[in-house]
Amino acid sequence: MLTLYVKTGCPFCAKVKNVIAELELEDKIEEKNLADDGMLEELLEKGGQQMVPFLVDADRDVSMYESADIIAYLKEHYAA
Ligand SMILES: N[C@@H](CCC(=O)N[C@@H](CS)C(=O)NCC(=O)O)C(=O)O
């Protein structure tokens, strides 16, 4: 299960979302927007920093900030 925390208007999030679309991973990734109730608290609890994008890969027990790292991780582990 993959979760991506994003914020509307965030260019770094858009960059990650473009790659998710390219890799056709939309169905595998739950997107959570900081604008929604409780999401900022959840992000801080899981990542410790108020920054997006933030990816959580629960199956691999991996989480990370930084769009470039997230893109590299998705390409390495989830490209078809
Ligand atoms: N180097 C980071 C930059 C991420 C970044 O600056 N994100 C902004 C939104 S575009 C952010 O989370 N700012 C703090 C906030 O909005 O509260 C990356 O490439 O992911």
PDB file of the backbone (N, CA, C, O) and the ligand in Angstrom, with CONECT records:
HET    LIG  A 101      20
ATOM      1  N   MET A   1       0.847  -1.208   0.000  1.00  0.00           N
ATOM      2  CA  MET A   1       0.000   0.000   0.000  1.00  0.00           C
ATOM      3  C   MET A   1       0.883   1.259   0.000  1.00  0.00           C
ATOM      4  O   MET A   1       1.717   1.449   0.885  1.00  0.00           O
ATOM      5  N   LEU A   2       0.679   2.103  -1.003  1.00  0.00           N
ATOM      6  CA  LEU A   2       1.453   3.340  -1.110  1.00  0.00           C
ATOM      7  C   LEU A   2       0.549   4.537  -0.821  1.00  0.00           C
ATOM      8  O   LEU A   2      -0.591   4.599  -1.281  1.00  0.00           O
ATOM      9  N   THR A   3       1.073   5.470  -0.063  1.00  0.00           N
ATOM     10  CA  THR A   3       0.326   6.699   0.225  1.00  0.00           C
ATOM     11  C   THR A   3       1.208   7.889  -0.120  1.00  0.00           C
ATOM     12  O   THR A   3       2.374   7.942   0.272  1.00  0.00           O
ATOM     13  N   LEU A   4       0.650   8.837  -0.852  1.00  0.00           N
ATOM     14  CA  LEU A   4       1.388  10.050  -1.200  1.00  0.00           C
ATOM     15  C   LEU A   4       0.655  11.255  -0.607  1.00  0.00           C
ATOM     16  O   LEU A   4      -0.504  11.520  -0.927  1.00  0.00           O
ATOM     17  N   TYR A   5       1.362  11.977   0.265  1.00  0.00           N
ATOM     18  CA  TYR A   5       0.809  13.219   0.824  1.00  0.00           C
ATOM     19  C   TYR A   5       1.180  14.358  -0.108  1.00  0.00           C
ATOM     20  O   TYR A   5       2.339  14.500  -0.497  1.00  0.00           O
ATOM     21  N   VAL A   6       0.205  15.158  -0.462  1.00  0.00           N
ATOM     22  CA  VAL A   6       0.408  16.260  -1.401  1.00  0.00           C
ATOM     23  C   VAL A   6      -0.316  17.499  -0.895  1.00  0.00           C
ATOM     24  O   VAL A   6      -1.028  17.484   0.109  1.00  0.00           O
ATOM     25  N   LYS A   7      -0.092  18.577  -1.650  1.00  0.00           N
ATOM     26  CA  LYS A   7      -0.787  19.828  -1.359  1.00  0.00           C
ATOM     27  C   LYS A   7      -1.182  20.411  -2.712  1.00  0.00           C
ATOM     28  O   LYS A   7      -0.392  20.368  -3.655  1.00  0.00           O
ATOM     29  N   THR A   8      -2.360  20.940  -2.817  1.00  0.00           N
ATOM     30  CA  THR A   8      -2.804  21.543  -4.074  1.00  0.00           C
ATOM     31  C   THR A   8      -1.870  22.696  -4.455  1.00  0.00           C
ATOM     32  O   THR A   8      -1.546  23.544  -3.624  1.00  0.00           O
ATOM     33  N   GLY A   9      -1.444  22.714  -5.718  1.00  0.00           N
ATOM     34  CA  GLY A   9      -0.577  23.794  -6.201  1.00  0.00           C
ATOM     35  C   GLY A   9       0.900  23.565  -5.962  1.00  0.00           C
ATOM     36  O   GLY A   9       1.717  24.427  -6.287  1.00  0.00           O
ATOM     37  N   CYS A  10       1.259  22.425  -5.404  1.00  0.00           N
ATOM     38  CA  CYS A  10       2.671  22.137  -5.104  1.00  0.00           C
ATOM     39  C   CYS A  10       3.353  21.586  -6.368  1.00  0.00           C
ATOM     40  O   CYS A  10       2.976  20.515  -6.844  1.00  0.00           O
ATOM     41  N   PRO A  11       4.346  22.297  -6.918  1.00  0.00           N
ATOM     42  CA  PRO A  11       4.986  21.830  -8.151  1.00  0.00           C
ATOM     43  C   PRO A  11       5.778  20.542  -7.969  1.00  0.00           C
ATOM     44  O   PRO A  11       5.876  19.741  -8.899  1.00  0.00           O
ATOM     45  N   PHE A  12       6.339  20.335  -6.791  1.00  0.00           N
ATOM     46  CA  PHE A  12       7.099  19.104  -6.532  1.00  0.00           C
ATOM     47  C   PHE A  12       6.143  17.903  -6.494  1.00  0.00           C
ATOM     48  O   PHE A  12       6.481  16.807  -6.939  1.00  0.00           O
ATOM     49  N   CYS A  13       4.945  18.139  -5.952  1.00  0.00           N
ATOM     50  CA  CYS A  13       3.931  17.074  -5.933  1.00  0.00           C
ATOM     51  C   CYS A  13       3.484  16.772  -7.359  1.00  0.00           C
ATOM     52  O   CYS A  13       3.284  15.611  -7.715  1.00  0.00           O
ATOM     53  N   ALA A  14       3.327  17.804  -8.166  1.00  0.00           N
ATOM     54  CA  ALA A  14       2.906  17.613  -9.564  1.00  0.00           C
ATOM     55  C   ALA A  14       3.928  16.783 -10.322  1.00  0.00           C
ATOM     56  O   ALA A  14       3.578  15.924 -11.131  1.00  0.00           O
ATOM     57  N   LYS A  15       5.203  17.056 -10.045  1.00  0.00           N
ATOM     58  CA  LYS A  15       6.276  16.295 -10.707  1.00  0.00           C
ATOM     59  C   LYS A  15       6.153  14.800 -10.373  1.00  0.00           C
ATOM     60  O   LYS A  15       6.261  13.946 -11.253  1.00  0.00           O
ATOM     61  N   VAL A  16       5.927  14.504  -9.096  1.00  0.00           N
ATOM     62  CA  VAL A  16       5.771  13.103  -8.670  1.00  0.00           C
ATOM     63  C   VAL A  16       4.504  12.500  -9.285  1.00  0.00           C
ATOM     64  O   VAL A  16       4.509  11.354  -9.735  1.00  0.00           O
ATOM     65  N   LYS A  17       3.434  13.274  -9.300  1.00  0.00           N
ATOM     66  CA  LYS A  17       2.174  12.749  -9.832  1.00  0.00           C
ATOM     67  C   LYS A  17       2.280  12.474 -11.335  1.00  0.00           C
ATOM     68  O   LYS A  17       1.653  11.543 -11.840  1.00  0.00           O
ATOM     69  N   ASN A  18       3.071  13.280 -12.049  1.00  0.00           N
ATOM     70  CA  ASN A  18       3.281  13.017 -13.480  1.00  0.00           C
ATOM     71  C   ASN A  18       3.968  11.670 -13.685  1.00  0.00           C
ATOM     72  O   ASN A  18       3.612  10.911 -14.586  1.00  0.00           O
ATOM     73  N   VAL A  19       4.943  11.388 -12.848  1.00  0.00           N
ATOM     74  CA  VAL A  19       5.654  10.104 -12.969  1.00  0.00           C
ATOM     75  C   VAL A  19       4.714   8.953 -12.580  1.00  0.00           C
ATOM     76  O   VAL A  19       4.739   7.891 -13.202  1.00  0.00           O
ATOM     77  N   ILE A  20       3.896   9.168 -11.561  1.00  0.00           N
ATOM     78  CA  ILE A  20       2.925   8.133 -11.169  1.00  0.00           C
ATOM     79  C   ILE A  20       2.000   7.815 -12.349  1.00  0.00           C
ATOM     80  O   ILE A  20       1.664   6.657 -12.595  1.00  0.00           O
ATOM     81  N   ALA A  21       1.602   8.848 -13.060  1.00  0.00           N
ATOM     82  CA  ALA A  21       0.745   8.634 -14.239  1.00  0.00           C
ATOM     83  C   ALA A  21       1.519   7.902 -15.340  1.00  0.00           C
ATOM     84  O   ALA A  21       1.008   6.969 -15.960  1.00  0.00           O
ATOM     85  N   GLU A  22       2.758   8.342 -15.572  1.00  0.00           N
ATOM     86  CA  GLU A  22       3.588   7.672 -16.597  1.00  0.00           C
ATOM     87  C   GLU A  22       3.753   6.183 -16.298  1.00  0.00           C
ATOM     88  O   GLU A  22       3.710   5.351 -17.203  1.00  0.00           O
ATOM     89  N   LEU A  23       3.939   5.862 -15.036  1.00  0.00           N
ATOM     90  CA  LEU A  23       4.153   4.467 -14.626  1.00  0.00           C
ATOM     91  C   LEU A  23       2.828   3.717 -14.437  1.00  0.00           C
ATOM     92  O   LEU A  23       2.814   2.525 -14.128  1.00  0.00           O
ATOM     93  N   GLU A  24       1.736   4.425 -14.624  1.00  0.00           N
ATOM     94  CA  GLU A  24       0.378   3.855 -14.473  1.00  0.00           C
ATOM     95  C   GLU A  24       0.177   3.262 -13.088  1.00  0.00           C
ATOM     96  O   GLU A  24      -0.307   2.141 -12.937  1.00  0.00           O
ATOM     97  N   LEU A  25       0.555   4.027 -12.093  1.00  0.00           N
ATOM     98  CA  LEU A  25       0.463   3.554 -10.702  1.00  0.00           C
ATOM     99  C   LEU A  25      -0.703   4.183  -9.932  1.00  0.00           C
ATOM    100  O   LEU A  25      -0.824   3.997  -8.721  1.00  0.00           O
ATOM    101  N   GLU A  26      -1.550   4.919 -10.633  1.00  0.00           N
ATOM    102  CA  GLU A  26      -2.609   5.657  -9.926  1.00  0.00           C
ATOM    103  C   GLU A  26      -3.447   4.755  -9.015  1.00  0.00           C
ATOM    104  O   GLU A  26      -3.835   5.153  -7.917  1.00  0.00           O
ATOM    105  N   ASP A  27      -3.720   3.532  -9.490  1.00  0.00           N
ATOM    106  CA  ASP A  27      -4.581   2.635  -8.704  1.00  0.00           C
ATOM    107  C   ASP A  27      -3.880   2.063  -7.480  1.00  0.00           C
ATOM    108  O   ASP A  27      -4.525   1.542  -6.569  1.00  0.00           O
ATOM    109  N   LYS A  28      -2.553   2.166  -7.467  1.00  0.00           N
ATOM    110  CA  LYS A  28      -1.795   1.573  -6.358  1.00  0.00           C
ATOM    111  C   LYS A  28      -1.472   2.600  -5.276  1.00  0.00           C
ATOM    112  O   LYS A  28      -0.994   2.238  -4.201  1.00  0.00           O
ATOM    113  N   ILE A  29      -1.727   3.867  -5.551  1.00  0.00           N
ATOM    114  CA  ILE A  29      -1.298   4.928  -4.635  1.00  0.00           C
ATOM    115  C   ILE A  29      -2.502   5.723  -4.140  1.00  0.00           C
ATOM    116  O   ILE A  29      -3.276   6.267  -4.927  1.00  0.00           O
ATOM    117  N   GLU A  30      -2.638   5.777  -2.831  1.00  0.00           N
ATOM    118  CA  GLU A  30      -3.672   6.622  -2.242  1.00  0.00           C
ATOM    119  C   GLU A  30      -3.081   8.012  -2.034  1.00  0.00           C
ATOM    120  O   GLU A  30      -2.026   8.176  -1.422  1.00  0.00           O
ATOM    121  N   GLU A  31      -3.788   9.004  -2.560  1.00  0.00           N
ATOM    122  CA  GLU A  31      -3.306  10.375  -2.414  1.00  0.00           C
ATOM    123  C   GLU A  31      -4.020  11.040  -1.248  1.00  0.00           C
ATOM    124  O   GLU A  31      -5.240  10.937  -1.124  1.00  0.00           O
ATOM    125  N   LYS A  32      -3.267  11.720  -0.395  1.00  0.00           N
ATOM    126  CA  LYS A  32      -3.864  12.440   0.733  1.00  0.00           C
ATOM    127  C   LYS A  32      -3.445  13.897   0.646  1.00  0.00           C
ATOM    128  O   LYS A  32      -2.257  14.209   0.570  1.00  0.00           O
ATOM    129  N   ASN A  33      -4.429  14.784   0.658  1.00  0.00           N
ATOM    130  CA  ASN A  33      -4.155  16.212   0.482  1.00  0.00           C
ATOM    131  C   ASN A  33      -4.166  16.921   1.832  1.00  0.00           C
ATOM    132  O   ASN A  33      -5.069  16.732   2.647  1.00  0.00           O
ATOM    133  N   LEU A  34      -3.147  17.736   2.045  1.00  0.00           N
ATOM    134  CA  LEU A  34      -3.027  18.446   3.322  1.00  0.00           C
ATOM    135  C   LEU A  34      -4.217  19.357   3.601  1.00  0.00           C
ATOM    136  O   LEU A  34      -4.439  19.771   4.739  1.00  0.00           O
ATOM    137  N   ALA A  35      -4.987  19.668   2.544  1.00  0.00           N
ATOM    138  CA  ALA A  35      -6.158  20.526   2.744  1.00  0.00           C
ATOM    139  C   ALA A  35      -7.262  19.783   3.490  1.00  0.00           C
ATOM    140  O   ALA A  35      -8.165  20.411   4.044  1.00  0.00           O
ATOM    141  N   ASP A  36      -7.199  18.472   3.510  1.00  0.00           N
ATOM    142  CA  ASP A  36      -8.268  17.689   4.139  1.00  0.00           C
ATOM    143  C   ASP A  36      -8.044  17.543   5.642  1.00  0.00           C
ATOM    144  O   ASP A  36      -6.913  17.554   6.130  1.00  0.00           O
ATOM    145  N   ASP A  37      -9.147  17.407   6.349  1.00  0.00           N
ATOM    146  CA  ASP A  37      -9.112  17.329   7.816  1.00  0.00           C
ATOM    147  C   ASP A  37      -8.169  16.250   8.312  1.00  0.00           C
ATOM    148  O   ASP A  37      -8.228  15.105   7.865  1.00  0.00           O
ATOM    149  N   GLY A  38      -7.311  16.618   9.225  1.00  0.00           N
ATOM    150  CA  GLY A  38      -6.463  15.646   9.896  1.00  0.00           C
ATOM    151  C   GLY A  38      -5.219  15.241   9.133  1.00  0.00           C
ATOM    152  O   GLY A  38      -4.371  14.527   9.668  1.00  0.00           O
ATOM    153  N   MET A  39      -5.097  15.686   7.892  1.00  0.00           N
ATOM    154  CA  MET A  39      -3.976  15.212   7.068  1.00  0.00           C
ATOM    155  C   MET A  39      -2.631  15.808   7.487  1.00  0.00           C
ATOM    156  O   MET A  39      -1.608  15.124   7.447  1.00  0.00           O
ATOM    157  N   LEU A  40      -2.633  17.065   7.883  1.00  0.00           N
ATOM    158  CA  LEU A  40      -1.377  17.664   8.343  1.00  0.00           C
ATOM    159  C   LEU A  40      -0.884  16.936   9.597  1.00  0.00           C
ATOM    160  O   LEU A  40       0.303  16.633   9.721  1.00  0.00           O
ATOM    161  N   GLU A  41      -1.792  16.662  10.508  1.00  0.00           N
ATOM    162  CA  GLU A  41      -1.427  15.944  11.738  1.00  0.00           C
ATOM    163  C   GLU A  41      -0.881  14.558  11.394  1.00  0.00           C
ATOM    164  O   GLU A  41       0.100  14.097  11.978  1.00  0.00           O
ATOM    165  N   GLU A  42      -1.541  13.904  10.430  1.00  0.00           N
ATOM    166  CA  GLU A  42      -1.106  12.560  10.025  1.00  0.00           C
ATOM    167  C   GLU A  42       0.291  12.615   9.392  1.00  0.00           C
ATOM    168  O   GLU A  42       1.143  11.771   9.673  1.00  0.00           O
ATOM    169  N   LEU A  43       0.514  13.619   8.537  1.00  0.00           N
ATOM    170  CA  LEU A  43       1.829  13.783   7.897  1.00  0.00           C
ATOM    171  C   LEU A  43       2.909  13.996   8.968  1.00  0.00           C
ATOM    172  O   LEU A  43       3.970  13.374   8.925  1.00  0.00           O
ATOM    173  N   LEU A  44       2.625  14.871   9.913  1.00  0.00           N
ATOM    174  CA  LEU A  44       3.616  15.163  10.953  1.00  0.00           C
ATOM    175  C   LEU A  44       3.901  13.933  11.806  1.00  0.00           C
ATOM    176  O   LEU A  44       5.035  13.697  12.223  1.00  0.00           O
ATOM    177  N   GLU A  45       2.860  13.161  12.056  1.00  0.00           N
ATOM    178  CA  GLU A  45       3.034  11.944  12.864  1.00  0.00           C
ATOM    179  C   GLU A  45       3.909  10.927  12.118  1.00  0.00           C
ATOM    180  O   GLU A  45       4.767  10.277  12.715  1.00  0.00           O
ATOM    181  N   LYS A  46       3.680  10.800  10.804  1.00  0.00           N
ATOM    182  CA  LYS A  46       4.405   9.772  10.041  1.00  0.00           C
ATOM    183  C   LYS A  46       5.789  10.227   9.582  1.00  0.00           C
ATOM    184  O   LYS A  46       6.726   9.431   9.523  1.00  0.00           O
ATOM    185  N   GLY A  47       5.910  11.539   9.250  1.00  0.00           N
ATOM    186  CA  GLY A  47       7.172  12.005   8.673  1.00  0.00           C
ATOM    187  C   GLY A  47       7.956  12.950   9.556  1.00  0.00           C
ATOM    188  O   GLY A  47       9.184  13.002   9.486  1.00  0.00           O
ATOM    189  N   GLY A  48       7.252  13.693  10.384  1.00  0.00           N
ATOM    190  CA  GLY A  48       7.929  14.605  11.299  1.00  0.00           C
ATOM    191  C   GLY A  48       8.181  15.993  10.747  1.00  0.00           C
ATOM    192  O   GLY A  48       8.576  16.893  11.488  1.00  0.00           O
ATOM    193  N   GLN A  49       7.953  16.180   9.439  1.00  0.00           N
ATOM    194  CA  GLN A  49       8.173  17.506   8.848  1.00  0.00           C
ATOM    195  C   GLN A  49       6.938  17.947   8.078  1.00  0.00           C
ATOM    196  O   GLN A  49       6.246  17.131   7.469  1.00  0.00           O
ATOM    197  N   GLN A  50       6.673  19.235   8.112  1.00  0.00           N
ATOM    198  CA  GLN A  50       5.567  19.769   7.324  1.00  0.00           C
ATOM    199  C   GLN A  50       6.056  20.078   5.923  1.00  0.00           C
ATOM    200  O   GLN A  50       6.291  21.232   5.565  1.00  0.00           O
ATOM    201  N   MET A  51       6.203  19.031   5.145  1.00  0.00           N
ATOM    202  CA  MET A  51       6.658  19.202   3.756  1.00  0.00           C
ATOM    203  C   MET A  51       6.041  18.104   2.890  1.00  0.00           C
ATOM    204  O   MET A  51       5.925  16.951   3.307  1.00  0.00           O
ATOM    205  N   VAL A  52       5.653  18.487   1.694  1.00  0.00           N
ATOM    206  CA  VAL A  52       5.143  17.533   0.704  1.00  0.00           C
ATOM    207  C   VAL A  52       5.899  17.725  -0.598  1.00  0.00           C
ATOM    208  O   VAL A  52       6.413  18.818  -0.831  1.00  0.00           O
ATOM    209  N   PRO A  53       5.993  16.720  -1.458  1.00  0.00           N
ATOM    210  CA  PRO A  53       5.391  15.402  -1.313  1.00  0.00           C
ATOM    211  C   PRO A  53       6.091  14.540  -0.263  1.00  0.00           C
ATOM    212  O   PRO A  53       7.271  14.719   0.038  1.00  0.00           O
ATOM    213  N   PHE A  54       5.316  13.595   0.286  1.00  0.00           N
ATOM    214  CA  PHE A  54       5.840  12.617   1.239  1.00  0.00           C
ATOM    215  C   PHE A  54       5.217  11.275   0.883  1.00  0.00           C
ATOM    216  O   PHE A  54       3.996  11.145   0.793  1.00  0.00           O
ATOM    217  N   LEU A  55       6.069  10.287   0.683  1.00  0.00           N
ATOM    218  CA  LEU A  55       5.583   8.954   0.284  1.00  0.00           C
ATOM    219  C   LEU A  55       5.732   7.971   1.437  1.00  0.00           C
ATOM    220  O   LEU A  55       6.759   7.938   2.116  1.00  0.00           O
ATOM    221  N   VAL A  56       4.692   7.173   1.646  1.00  0.00           N
ATOM    222  CA  VAL A  56       4.769   6.064   2.597  1.00  0.00           C
ATOM    223  C   VAL A  56       4.501   4.777   1.833  1.00  0.00           C
ATOM    224  O   VAL A  56       3.468   4.634   1.179  1.00  0.00           O
ATOM    225  N   ASP A  57       5.449   3.837   1.921  1.00  0.00           N
ATOM    226  CA  ASP A  57       5.266   2.506   1.344  1.00  0.00           C
ATOM    227  C   ASP A  57       5.165   1.542   2.512  1.00  0.00           C
ATOM    228  O   ASP A  57       6.173   1.064   3.034  1.00  0.00           O
ATOM    229  N   ALA A  58       3.939   1.266   2.911  1.00  0.00           N
ATOM    230  CA  ALA A  58       3.708   0.460   4.119  1.00  0.00           C
ATOM    231  C   ALA A  58       4.205  -0.976   3.941  1.00  0.00           C
ATOM    232  O   ALA A  58       4.660  -1.599   4.900  1.00  0.00           O
ATOM    233  N   ASP A  59       4.118  -1.497   2.724  1.00  0.00           N
ATOM    234  CA  ASP A  59       4.536  -2.886   2.493  1.00  0.00           C
ATOM    235  C   ASP A  59       6.032  -3.082   2.721  1.00  0.00           C
ATOM    236  O   ASP A  59       6.479  -4.135   3.174  1.00  0.00           O
ATOM    237  N   ARG A  60       6.783  -2.048   2.398  1.00  0.00           N
ATOM    238  CA  ARG A  60       8.244  -2.143   2.540  1.00  0.00           C
ATOM    239  C   ARG A  60       8.751  -1.415   3.772  1.00  0.00           C
ATOM    240  O   ARG A  60       9.955  -1.383   4.029  1.00  0.00           O
ATOM    241  N   ASP A  61       7.838  -0.833   4.532  1.00  0.00           N
ATOM    242  CA  ASP A  61       8.209  -0.073   5.717  1.00  0.00           C
ATOM    243  C   ASP A  61       9.207   1.039   5.373  1.00  0.00           C
ATOM    244  O   ASP A  61      10.219   1.231   6.048  1.00  0.00           O
ATOM    245  N   VAL A  62       8.884   1.755   4.307  1.00  0.00           N
ATOM    246  CA  VAL A  62       9.749   2.836   3.821  1.00  0.00           C
ATOM    247  C   VAL A  62       8.921   4.112   3.736  1.00  0.00           C
ATOM    248  O   VAL A  62       7.762   4.077   3.324  1.00  0.00           O
ATOM    249  N   SER A  63       9.507   5.223   4.120  1.00  0.00           N
ATOM    250  CA  SER A  63       8.844   6.510   3.892  1.00  0.00           C
ATOM    251  C   SER A  63       9.903   7.545   3.539  1.00  0.00           C
ATOM    252  O   SER A  63      11.051   7.452   3.972  1.00  0.00           O
ATOM    253  N   MET A  64       9.498   8.536   2.743  1.00  0.00           N
ATOM    254  CA  MET A  64      10.496   9.532   2.334  1.00  0.00           C
ATOM    255  C   MET A  64       9.878  10.835   1.867  1.00  0.00           C
ATOM    256  O   MET A  64       8.770  10.868   1.332  1.00  0.00           O
ATOM    257  N   TYR A  65      10.624  11.906   2.085  1.00  0.00           N
ATOM    258  CA  TYR A  65      10.358  13.213   1.486  1.00  0.00           C
ATOM    259  C   TYR A  65      11.241  13.308   0.235  1.00  0.00           C
ATOM    260  O   TYR A  65      11.937  12.357  -0.119  1.00  0.00           O
ATOM    261  N   GLU A  66      11.201  14.451  -0.416  1.00  0.00           N
ATOM    262  CA  GLU A  66      12.023  14.804  -1.586  1.00  0.00           C
ATOM    263  C   GLU A  66      11.489  14.155  -2.874  1.00  0.00           C
ATOM    264  O   GLU A  66      11.541  12.939  -3.055  1.00  0.00           O
ATOM    265  N   SER A  67      10.987  15.003  -3.736  1.00  0.00           N
ATOM    266  CA  SER A  67      10.370  14.522  -4.972  1.00  0.00           C
ATOM    267  C   SER A  67      11.335  13.677  -5.813  1.00  0.00           C
ATOM    268  O   SER A  67      10.933  12.653  -6.367  1.00  0.00           O
ATOM    269  N   ALA A  68      12.584  14.089  -5.911  1.00  0.00           N
ATOM    270  CA  ALA A  68      13.537  13.329  -6.740  1.00  0.00           C
ATOM    271  C   ALA A  68      13.749  11.924  -6.164  1.00  0.00           C
ATOM    272  O   ALA A  68      13.854  10.950  -6.910  1.00  0.00           O
ATOM    273  N   ASP A  69      13.810  11.830  -4.839  1.00  0.00           N
ATOM    274  CA  ASP A  69      13.992  10.519  -4.194  1.00  0.00           C
ATOM    275  C   ASP A  69      12.749   9.649  -4.380  1.00  0.00           C
ATOM    276  O   ASP A  69      12.852   8.446  -4.622  1.00  0.00           O
ATOM    277  N   ILE A  70      11.581  10.265  -4.267  1.00  0.00           N
ATOM    278  CA  ILE A  70      10.329   9.524  -4.440  1.00  0.00           C
ATOM    279  C   ILE A  70      10.234   8.980  -5.868  1.00  0.00           C
ATOM    280  O   ILE A  70       9.867   7.825  -6.082  1.00  0.00           O
ATOM    281  N   ILE A  71      10.569   9.827  -6.829  1.00  0.00           N
ATOM    282  CA  ILE A  71      10.516   9.398  -8.238  1.00  0.00           C
ATOM    283  C   ILE A  71      11.497   8.245  -8.488  1.00  0.00           C
ATOM    284  O   ILE A  71      11.147   7.249  -9.120  1.00  0.00           O
ATOM    285  N   ALA A  72      12.710   8.390  -7.993  1.00  0.00           N
ATOM    286  CA  ALA A  72      13.713   7.328  -8.178  1.00  0.00           C
ATOM    287  C   ALA A  72      13.237   6.036  -7.522  1.00  0.00           C
ATOM    288  O   ALA A  72      13.408   4.953  -8.082  1.00  0.00           O
ATOM    289  N   TYR A  73      12.640   6.147  -6.338  1.00  0.00           N
ATOM    290  CA  TYR A  73      12.155   4.964  -5.611  1.00  0.00           C
ATOM    291  C   TYR A  73      11.023   4.274  -6.388  1.00  0.00           C
ATOM    292  O   TYR A  73      11.013   3.051  -6.535  1.00  0.00           O
ATOM    293  N   LEU A  74      10.093   5.062  -6.871  1.00  0.00           N
ATOM    294  CA  LEU A  74       8.965   4.465  -7.609  1.00  0.00           C
ATOM    295  C   LEU A  74       9.454   3.788  -8.891  1.00  0.00           C
ATOM    296  O   LEU A  74       8.991   2.706  -9.253  1.00  0.00           O
ATOM    297  N   LYS A  75      10.396   4.445  -9.567  1.00  0.00           N
ATOM    298  CA  LYS A  75      10.915   3.849 -10.803  1.00  0.00           C
ATOM    299  C   LYS A  75      11.663   2.557 -10.515  1.00  0.00           C
ATOM    300  O   LYS A  75      11.568   1.588 -11.268  1.00  0.00           O
ATOM    301  N   GLU A  76      12.407   2.557  -9.417  1.00  0.00           N
ATOM    302  CA  GLU A  76      13.184   1.352  -9.091  1.00  0.00           C
ATOM    303  C   GLU A  76      12.290   0.186  -8.661  1.00  0.00           C
ATOM    304  O   GLU A  76      12.517  -0.955  -9.063  1.00  0.00           O
ATOM    305  N   HIS A  77      11.277   0.475  -7.846  1.00  0.00           N
ATOM    306  CA  HIS A  77      10.507  -0.612  -7.236  1.00  0.00           C
ATOM    307  C   HIS A  77       9.161  -0.896  -7.882  1.00  0.00           C
ATOM    308  O   HIS A  77       8.607  -1.982  -7.715  1.00  0.00           O
ATOM    309  N   TYR A  78       8.629   0.082  -8.625  1.00  0.00           N
ATOM    310  CA  TYR A  78       7.259  -0.095  -9.101  1.00  0.00           C
ATOM    311  C   TYR A  78       7.075   0.061 -10.611  1.00  0.00           C
ATOM    312  O   TYR A  78       5.953  -0.030 -11.108  1.00  0.00           O
ATOM    313  N   ALA A  79       8.170   0.294 -11.344  1.00  0.00           N
ATOM    314  CA  ALA A  79       8.003   0.357 -12.806  1.00  0.00           C
ATOM    315  C   ALA A  79       7.705  -1.048 -13.321  1.00  0.00           C
ATOM    316  O   ALA A  79       8.258  -2.031 -12.827  1.00  0.00           O
ATOM    317  N   ALA A  80       6.831  -1.132 -14.309  1.00  0.00           N
ATOM    318  CA  ALA A  80       6.422  -2.459 -14.816  1.00  0.00           C
ATOM    319  C   ALA A  80       7.593  -3.139 -15.526  1.00  0.00           C
ATOM    320  O   ALA A  80       7.451  -4.258 -16.019  1.00  0.00           O
TER     321      ALA A  80
HETATM  322  N1  LIG A 101      13.053  19.603  -2.142  1.00  0.00           N
HETATM  323  C1  LIG A 101      11.667  19.284  -1.901  1.00  0.00           C
HETATM  324  C2  LIG A 101      10.849  20.563  -1.856  1.00  0.00           C
HETATM  325  C3  LIG A 101       9.426  20.317  -1.391  1.00  0.00           C
HETATM  326  C4  LIG A 101       8.711  21.613  -1.060  1.00  0.00           C
HETATM  327  O1  LIG A 101       9.311  22.702  -1.014  1.00  0.00           O
HETATM  328  N2  LIG A 101       7.434  21.484  -0.804  1.00  0.00           N
HETATM  329  C5  LIG A 101       6.643  22.624  -0.381  1.00  0.00           C
HETATM  330  C6  LIG A 101       5.328  22.694  -1.164  1.00  0.00           C
HETATM  331  S1  LIG A 101       5.604  22.939  -2.888  1.00  0.00           S
HETATM  332  C7  LIG A 101       6.265  22.462   1.073  1.00  0.00           C
HETATM  333  O2  LIG A 101       5.932  21.382   1.495  1.00  0.00           O
HETATM  334  N3  LIG A 101       6.308  23.561   1.839  1.00  0.00           N
HETATM  335  C8  LIG A 101       5.861  23.538   3.220  1.00  0.00           C
HETATM  336  C9  LIG A 101       4.402  23.770   3.321  1.00  0.00           C
HETATM  337  O3  LIG A 101       3.737  23.954   2.289  1.00  0.00           O
HETATM  338  O4  LIG A 101       3.905  23.784   4.452  1.00  0.00           O
HETATM  339  C10 LIG A 101      11.168  18.301  -2.952  1.00  0.00           C
HETATM  340  O5  LIG A 101      11.737  18.279  -4.061  1.00  0.00           O
HETATM  341  O6  LIG A 101      10.249  17.526  -2.666  1.00  0.00           O
CONECT  322  323
CONECT  323  322  324  339
CONECT  324  323  325
CONECT  325  324  326
CONECT  326  325  327  328
CONECT  327  326
CONECT  328  326  329
CONECT  329  328  330  332
CONECT  330  329  331
CONECT  331  330
CONECT  332  329  333  334
CONECT  333  332
CONECT  334  332  335
CONECT  335  334  336
CONECT  336  335  337  338
CONECT  337  336
CONECT  338  336
CONECT  339  323  340  341
CONECT  340  339
CONECT  341  339
END
